[in-house]
């Protein structure tokens, strides 16, 4: 491949990778030049030099693992131990939540579920998905009576606690925080009712059961957390045909 064509190809990759790789108007940026060097090395059969060029980019703050893996030339380095390790290192920097065990603590709740009350009455369905490369769980609830609600769940890395922010069509707003306990995921905070303007202490506990179900138990306090009354208790069973693919 001649240098003019190579330069055009790298510039296209840089544009696809985002503004950080396309800031120069005259010649190649250091990142573009490094990618070009790696590609040339592959063309010359010098795979070690190609990996070294990519390693230098990484050492200088380039974490564009998607650019590397999408490149038809650079991707042929797969199988080289040093390249595979580099891809892993880039991925950890580019998508840290996927590689942080803290973000996997609530994975037992992922899936498509039928939800029943303790007496067996069907309460509704719930879908929980992992999105943004493992950084957030999104819940979409549909009740048997026609109601609906959505929550966002994530680890606040400033303090290491899980957070749930819930809103439903009826105007209930839940803000709770916490983490894993011996009994499951315990989150505590408040519930606010838009219709009345009332804010009360609130807490929720999600417990994985031995039979594969999940118990969700919500409580509300009407006396400043001196005592608690049940708000909702549901038992989650996986919907038919739903197994383990709950990512994006």
Number of C-alpha atoms within 10 A of each C-alpha: 9 7 10 8 10 14 18 11 14 22 21 12 19 21 13 13 16 12 10 12 20 18 12 12 7 6 10 18 17 13 23 21 17 20 26 23 18 24 27 21 19 19 14 11 11 13 20 15 17 24 24 18 21 25 21 13 19 19 11 11 12 17 21 20 21 14 18 20 15 11 16 11 14 24 14 14 19 13 10 13 11 15 22 14 13 19 22 14 15 22 17 16 18 16 16 15 19 17 15 13 9 18 23 18 15 20 14 16 25 21 23 24 22 20 28 19 16 13 8 10 11 16 19 20 20 25 19 22 22 24 13 14 15 20 19 18 25 19 21 17 19 18 14 14 9 8 12 17 18 17 19 16 21 23 23 14 10 6 8 13 16 22 21 21 15 20 17 16 11 12 15 16 19 22 19 22 21 21 18 17 12 7 11 20 21 20 23 21 17 17 22 18 14 12 9 8 8 10 15 16 21 24 23 24 20 23 21 18 14 7 7 11 18 21 21 20 17 19 17 22 18 13 10 11 11 8 10 16 11 12 13 13 19 22 23 25 19 19 15 9 7 11 11 9 11 17 14 9
